[in-house]
Amino acid sequence: MIITSTAKKYAHALYDIAQKRKQAEQMLAELDSFSAAMEKDADLRNLLVMPNSKEKMQLLEDALKKLFSDLFVEFALLLVDNNRIKLLPQICDEFHSHYDFMHSRVRATVITAVPLTSEVEAKLKSQLEKQFHAELRIDNVVDPSIMGGFVVKVNGQVLDASVLGKFKKLKIYLTQN
Amino acid sequence: MEVKAKEISTIIKKELEKYQLETNFEEVGEIIQVGDGIAHVYGLENVMANELVEFPHGVFGMALNLEDDNVGCVLFGSEKNLKEGDVVKRTGKIMQVPVGEALTGRVVNPLGQPLDGKGPIKTDHYSPIERKAPGVVARQPVKEPLQTGIKAIDSMIPIGRGQRELIIGDRQIGKTTIAIDAILNQKGQGVHCIYVAIGQKGSTIRKVVKTLEDHGAMEYTTVVMSNANDPAPFTYIAPYSGAAMGEYYRDNGMHALVIYDDLSKHAWAYRQVSLLLRRPPGREAYPGDIFYLHSRLLERAAKLSDELGGGSLTALPIVETQAGDFSAYIPTNVISITDGQIYLEPNLFYGGVRPAINVGLSVSRVGGNAQIKAMKQVAGKLRLELAQYRELEAFSKFSSELDKSTQAQLTRGERMVEILKQNQNETLLVEKQIAFIFLGTQGFLDEIPVGEIRRLEAEYYQFLEAKYPQILTTIAEKKAMDDELQAELKSAAQEFISVFAV
């Protein structure tokens, strides 16, 4: 997902406050659940982006207060008030990566043709942890189109060890020389 | 032709045996937006300014704008197959081109890829296209001449090795011709030439290459070309590539001459790229750093100090003016950067004075030190006499009513103008130029009808070569005129004029 600089600023600000109040983990969970709800529920999305009025804010505040912490409610209302609520999925993503960065954790996406077995995953994890000197979390994405092998994406870096990638490189080698 | 499937498969097998696969972590980003030869890329967090990046389908680009949340890249290739979301890879290399002797005689594009069908360029030397110009300590004043073989230039607007001399004038009045003549005259002088065609018509470039080939000048010349239909980024980097190629010779104690034809088109290309990258426009919509664009390019022309090998890079930038307006933005910029200018005038050109150099407006600020002494001795009076002639020219219609001395000045001036005329691609050795200008400044031609002077010139060279070749060789060797030599040249001239049949 492309994260704009505005989303980054909101996410970092939220992290700073949450960290001070020792609510960062809670914020993670709340952001996740709210952005998942936004994605699923078209009615909620419509309500959030419709023109602001006192009644709407009051309604939202009452509804959110029952489910979320005070900090999150304030934050969500601020976003609605500033017409930035559309950025929430981005903010959520950026919050995650910023949280990981601050706790020297790295998220790695591993694309494979068939689901990873736990044995292979552990091996890959230890190897990657050595390389990046950080605690690693692996998200496994299954994509049969790569045919075999795997593709690892970490922090904007890519290791393409898939059969498809090898074929592509071979094609360039054979046609250019 | 019969194609054997087995043969093909053996070739492929051989290739495959050589093939080694390397898998490394690569830094990537993805295209947010692409169009007009520009791509905005998300990601590529650690990309450097001017770094080469790789797009899919073998298209390369250069990172120009490093912004908060995206990287603005220019594309060196077709954007046809690129789309949003495509993966862009870092190469970790700053934009560079092949340099060195392997490039002589070749026609290449601004990326250094051959366009002449003579096979790949085999060189181990690469150089970044943007390099820092040599500092003050690394330089020394211009002191050796760079003979262009054009009488009007070598006598009055001398160019030295390491100088930057602007050629400026309207379209179609011989700017490129002067530059090409300068290249032709470097044959056997140990000067490597680079002709950079910036956004030129394909037919024009073809003609230039043909002229160079016909005169055997491709043996020491490289042509860097960006066509008018190439994307603007090619045109933008073309002069920098040419400069990088010339710098190789400069830094290795050799001499090089690079011609940028022309910098107004370069400025247009940079304006296009800048506006598309959303940099703010300034005067005439050029970006704010348009002056720096040309000054950092032309500063790379230099004469290096003896400790660094004494190599030189001479630059002859060309700027096209619109309807003689050389006080426009780009011309004034480049005039202020260079060490002088050769100003070509349409009136002179259509009046038959070719090369159409306006001697009054043309100057060479540093070349005087580089002129050989003999030329200084004979041509010293030339500029003055021409200036006086220009002042009196308006009165030439009433010449019969003027006093004797004015009339004498007018006759002398008319002949001086005639002396400086010269045909395209007919460059002259400096000793011949000196001998002929000597005729004019000493008044030997005053009695000759103006219409006969061109014929006289040709016959005079034949006469000298046949009867007094030692005079020419002495001038070439001594590079100065002593009394003895002057007397010798005078008597030879007298003998020639007496036998010359009008």
Chai-1 contact restraints between the chains, C-beta under 6 A:
chainA,res_idxA,chainB,res_idxB,connection_type,confidence,min_distance_angstrom,max_distance_angstrom,comment,restraint_id
A,I2,B,Y42,contact,1.0,0.0,6.0,A-B,restraint_1
A,T4,B,D69,contact,1.0,0.0,6.0,A-B,restraint_2
A,S5,B,D68,contact,1.0,0.0,6.0,A-B,restraint_3
A,S5,B,D69,contact,1.0,0.0,6.0,A-B,restraint_4
A,G156,B,G43,contact,1.0,0.0,6.0,A-B,restraint_5
A,G156,B,E45,contact,1.0,0.0,6.0,A-B,restraint_6
A,Q157,B,F25,contact,1.0,0.0,6.0,A-B,restraint_7
A,Q157,B,E27,contact,1.0,0.0,6.0,A-B,restraint_8
A,V158,B,E26,contact,1.0,0.0,6.0,A-B,restraint_9
A,V158,B,V28,contact,1.0,0.0,6.0,A-B,restraint_10
A,L159,B,F25,contact,1.0,0.0,6.0,A-B,restraint_11
A,A161,B,T23,contact,1.0,0.0,6.0,A-B,restraint_12
A,Y173,B,Y19,contact,1.0,0.0,6.0,A-B,restraint_13
